[in-house]
Amino acid sequence: MQFTTKANVSDHCFYINTNIFTFQEAVESCEYIQSKLAYANDSTDVQFFLQIGANHEYWLGANDIKNEGLWMTETEEIYEG
C-alpha cells in the first residue's frame, strides 16, 4: 500500500512516502524532489518520528555508512541526535 502526505512540525515540513526503498533509493527519491532525508533537529522532531514510527519503518538522513559508529548527516555534519 502506498501512502504519501506532508506533515508540518515546528518550522519543518516533512514529506512522508511509504514506498519501500533501500537507503540509497530513499536518498535519490528525495534528491528527485530537491529535498533531503529528514533528521531530528530538536525534541519536537524526535517526538514526531516516534509517533509515525509506531506504525511505519523509515529512513532518516543520518547514517554511519562511511565510519561505523560515527553518525553523519547527508551534509557531512556529525550527528549527535
N, CA and C atoms as a LAMMPS dump frame, in Angstrom:
ITEM: TIMESTEP
0
ITEM: NUMBER OF ATOMS
243
ITEM: BOX BOUNDS ff ff ff
-5.0000000000000000e+02 5.0000000000000000e+02
-5.0000000000000000e+02 5.0000000000000000e+02
-5.0000000000000000e+02 5.0000000000000000e+02
ITEM: ATOMS id mol type element x y z
1 1 1 N 0.835 -1.18 0
2 1 2 C 0 0 0
3 1 3 C 0.88 1.245 0
4 2 1 N 0.6 2.167 -0.879
5 2 2 C 1.354 3.416 -0.964
6 2 3 C 0.628 4.515 -0.215
7 3 1 N 1.398 5.332 0.479
8 3 2 C 0.833 6.444 1.225
9 3 3 C 1.817 7.6 1.161
10 4 1 N 1.362 8.746 0.749
11 4 2 C 2.209 9.934 0.779
12 4 3 C 1.431 11.071 1.403
13 5 1 N 2.103 11.876 2.165
14 5 2 C 1.481 13.041 2.788
15 5 3 C 2.574 14.025 3.176
16 6 1 N 2.175 15.213 3.507
17 6 2 C 3.092 16.206 4.067
18 6 3 C 2.673 16.454 5.503
19 7 1 N 3.647 16.657 6.367
20 7 2 C 3.366 16.95 7.769
21 7 3 C 4.208 18.147 8.187
22 8 1 N 3.583 19.113 8.79
23 8 2 C 4.294 20.275 9.302
24 8 3 C 4.514 20.1 10.799
25 9 1 N 5.763 20.168 11.212
26 9 2 C 6.133 20.027 12.613
27 9 3 C 7.078 21.167 12.927
28 10 1 N 6.736 21.952 13.946
29 10 2 C 7.509 23.158 14.253
30 10 3 C 7.619 23.98 12.976
31 11 1 N 8.82 24.317 12.58
32 11 2 C 9.003 25.086 11.347
33 11 3 C 9.52 24.198 10.22
34 12 1 N 9.307 22.88 10.325
35 12 2 C 9.779 21.924 9.329
36 12 3 C 8.584 21.338 8.586
37 13 1 N 8.809 20.974 7.356
38 13 2 C 7.799 20.28 6.566
39 13 3 C 8.38 18.926 6.167
40 14 1 N 7.697 17.857 6.511
41 14 2 C 8.158 16.515 6.191
42 14 3 C 7.252 15.908 5.132
43 15 1 N 7.842 15.293 4.138
44 15 2 C 7.124 14.562 3.103
45 15 3 C 7.263 13.088 3.444
46 16 1 N 6.159 12.438 3.683
47 16 2 C 6.18 11.04 4.112
48 16 3 C 5.707 10.166 2.955
49 17 1 N 6.525 9.203 2.603
50 17 2 C 6.244 8.32 1.484
51 17 3 C 6.485 6.891 1.951
52 18 1 N 5.494 6.03 1.852
53 18 2 C 5.653 4.662 2.346
54 18 3 C 6.061 3.665 1.265
55 19 1 N 6.559 4.154 0.133
56 19 2 C 7.162 3.223 -0.819
57 19 3 C 8.322 2.524 -0.13
58 20 1 N 8.604 1.308 -0.533
59 20 2 C 9.72 0.565 0.055
60 20 3 C 10.976 0.867 -0.746
61 21 1 N 11.969 1.467 -0.071
62 21 2 C 13.22 1.865 -0.701
63 21 3 C 14.395 1.332 0.107
64 22 1 N 15.505 1.101 -0.569
65 22 2 C 16.77 0.946 0.141
66 22 3 C 17.162 2.347 0.616
67 23 1 N 18.199 2.432 1.435
68 23 2 C 18.64 3.743 1.891
69 23 3 C 19.011 4.614 0.699
70 24 1 N 19.81 4.073 -0.229
71 24 2 C 20.248 4.861 -1.379
72 24 3 C 19.068 5.287 -2.249
73 25 1 N 18.092 4.411 -2.441
74 25 2 C 16.903 4.775 -3.21
75 25 3 C 16.125 5.893 -2.518
76 26 1 N 16.069 5.86 -1.186
77 26 2 C 15.386 6.92 -0.437
78 26 3 C 16.1 8.257 -0.631
79 27 1 N 17.431 8.235 -0.575
80 27 2 C 18.221 9.45 -0.811
81 27 3 C 17.932 9.993 -2.211
82 28 1 N 17.959 9.112 -3.202
83 28 2 C 17.732 9.533 -4.586
84 28 3 C 16.305 10.041 -4.795
85 29 1 N 15.335 9.436 -4.126
86 29 2 C 13.947 9.898 -4.217
87 29 3 C 13.816 11.318 -3.674
88 30 1 N 14.505 11.583 -2.572
89 30 2 C 14.495 12.948 -2.01
90 30 3 C 15.191 13.928 -2.952
91 31 1 N 16.321 13.518 -3.496
92 31 2 C 17.036 14.393 -4.428
93 31 3 C 16.162 14.729 -5.633
94 32 1 N 15.369 13.773 -6.083
95 32 2 C 14.495 13.982 -7.23
96 32 3 C 13.506 15.114 -6.988
97 33 1 N 13.048 15.257 -5.744
98 33 2 C 12.117 16.345 -5.415
99 33 3 C 12.849 17.501 -4.733
100 34 1 N 14.164 17.55 -4.94
101 34 2 C 15.028 18.619 -4.422
102 34 3 C 14.898 18.76 -2.903
103 35 1 N 15.054 17.631 -2.235
104 35 2 C 14.936 17.589 -0.782
105 35 3 C 16.019 16.677 -0.224
106 36 1 N 15.99 16.456 1.078
107 36 2 C 16.925 15.571 1.766
108 36 3 C 16.155 14.718 2.758
109 37 1 N 16.733 13.576 3.117
110 37 2 C 16.128 12.781 4.166
111 37 3 C 16.119 13.588 5.461
112 38 1 N 15.078 13.418 6.224
113 38 2 C 14.929 14.174 7.469
114 38 3 C 15.819 13.621 8.574
115 39 1 N 16.154 14.478 9.511
116 39 2 C 16.774 14.046 10.754
117 39 3 C 16.285 14.963 11.854
118 40 1 N 16.354 14.495 13.075
119 40 2 C 15.8 15.236 14.206
120 40 3 C 16.686 16.422 14.567
121 41 1 N 16.105 17.615 14.505
122 41 2 C 16.802 18.829 14.894
123 41 3 C 16.537 19.192 16.347
124 42 1 N 15.424 18.703 16.885
125 42 2 C 15.044 19.056 18.249
126 42 3 C 14.091 18.001 18.795
127 43 1 N 13.68 18.171 20.047
128 43 2 C 12.828 17.167 20.691
129 43 3 C 11.45 17.058 20.041
130 44 1 N 10.962 18.136 19.432
131 44 2 C 9.68 18.074 18.729
132 44 3 C 9.787 17.133 17.535
133 45 1 N 10.886 17.209 16.8
134 45 2 C 11.114 16.295 15.679
135 45 3 C 11.203 14.854 16.174
136 46 1 N 11.929 14.644 17.266
137 46 2 C 12.07 13.291 17.813
138 46 3 C 10.699 12.714 18.142
139 47 1 N 9.862 13.496 18.795
140 47 2 C 8.515 13.03 19.14
141 47 3 C 7.71 12.701 17.887
142 48 1 N 7.846 13.514 16.855
143 48 2 C 7.149 13.258 15.594
144 48 3 C 7.601 11.933 14.995
145 49 1 N 8.909 11.695 14.942
146 49 2 C 9.426 10.45 14.381
147 49 3 C 8.976 9.242 15.205
148 50 1 N 8.964 9.39 16.525
149 50 2 C 8.497 8.295 17.369
150 50 3 C 7.022 8.002 17.124
151 51 1 N 6.255 9.048 16.907
152 51 2 C 4.828 8.888 16.657
153 51 3 C 4.576 8.152 15.34
154 52 1 N 5.22 8.571 14.263
155 52 2 C 4.99 7.895 12.983
156 52 3 C 5.685 6.54 12.939
157 53 1 N 6.753 6.397 13.703
158 53 2 C 7.491 5.145 13.72
159 53 3 C 6.761 4.016 14.4
160 54 1 N 5.717 4.34 15.139
161 54 2 C 4.942 3.303 15.803
162 54 3 C 4.275 2.379 14.79
163 55 1 N 3.984 2.888 13.602
164 55 2 C 3.286 2.1 12.59
165 55 3 C 4.059 1.925 11.293
166 56 1 N 5.22 2.558 11.178
167 56 2 C 5.96 2.527 9.922
168 56 3 C 7.457 2.429 10.195
169 57 1 N 8.168 1.904 9.227
170 57 2 C 9.62 1.966 9.243
171 57 3 C 10.029 3.062 8.273
172 58 1 N 11.123 3.74 8.536
173 58 2 C 11.518 4.846 7.674
174 58 3 C 13.014 5.071 7.775
175 59 1 N 13.54 5.734 6.757
176 59 2 C 14.953 6.123 6.724
177 59 3 C 15.073 7.559 7.206
178 60 1 N 16.107 7.831 7.961
179 60 2 C 16.429 9.193 8.371
180 60 3 C 17.743 9.587 7.71
181 61 1 N 17.996 10.874 7.656
182 61 2 C 19.152 11.395 6.93
183 61 3 C 20.445 11.414 7.702
184 62 1 N 20.636 10.483 8.611
185 62 2 C 21.919 10.331 9.287
186 62 3 C 22.275 8.848 9.221
187 63 1 N 23.534 8.56 8.956
188 63 2 C 23.948 7.162 8.875
189 63 3 C 25.409 7.036 9.27
190 64 1 N 25.835 5.805 9.458
191 64 2 C 27.242 5.552 9.783
192 64 3 C 27.885 4.652 8.728
193 65 1 N 27.471 4.851 7.473
194 65 2 C 27.963 4.029 6.367
195 65 3 C 29.473 4.185 6.169
196 66 1 N 29.971 5.406 6.213
197 66 2 C 31.398 5.645 5.95
198 66 3 C 32.283 5.234 7.118
199 67 1 N 31.778 5.402 8.352
200 67 2 C 32.587 5.126 9.537
201 67 3 C 31.665 4.564 10.615
202 68 1 N 31.69 3.251 10.82
203 68 2 C 30.819 2.581 11.775
204 68 3 C 30.867 3.257 13.144
205 69 1 N 29.7 3.657 13.627
206 69 2 C 29.593 4.28 14.943
207 69 3 C 29.654 5.799 14.92
208 70 1 N 30.096 6.387 13.804
209 70 2 C 30.144 7.84 13.666
210 70 3 C 29.011 8.257 12.741
211 71 1 N 27.952 8.771 13.32
212 71 2 C 26.751 9.128 12.56
213 71 3 C 26.921 10.496 11.937
214 72 1 N 26.682 10.559 10.622
215 72 2 C 26.82 11.803 9.871
216 72 3 C 25.513 12.09 9.142
217 73 1 N 25.191 13.38 9.004
218 73 2 C 24.04 13.76 8.192
219 73 3 C 24.458 13.721 6.727
220 74 1 N 23.482 13.897 5.847
221 74 2 C 23.803 13.902 4.417
222 74 3 C 24.691 15.076 4.035
223 75 1 N 24.737 16.1 4.866
224 75 2 C 25.587 17.26 4.592
225 75 3 C 26.941 17.129 5.281
226 76 1 N 27.277 15.89 5.712
227 76 2 C 28.574 15.56 6.309
228 76 3 C 28.79 16.173 7.697
229 77 1 N 27.718 16.57 8.366
230 77 2 C 27.837 17.049 9.739
231 77 3 C 27.753 15.851 10.675
232 78 1 N 28.521 15.865 11.765
233 78 2 C 28.419 14.799 12.752
234 78 3 C 27.078 14.942 13.449
235 79 1 N 26.35 13.832 13.51
236 79 2 C 25.015 13.837 14.124
237 79 3 C 25.111 13.227 15.503
238 80 1 N 24.721 13.992 16.507
239 80 2 C 24.799 13.514 17.874
240 80 3 C 23.42 13.308 18.486
241 81 1 N 22.361 13.312 17.613
242 81 2 C 20.966 13.18 17.97
243 81 3 C 20.715 12.603 19.275
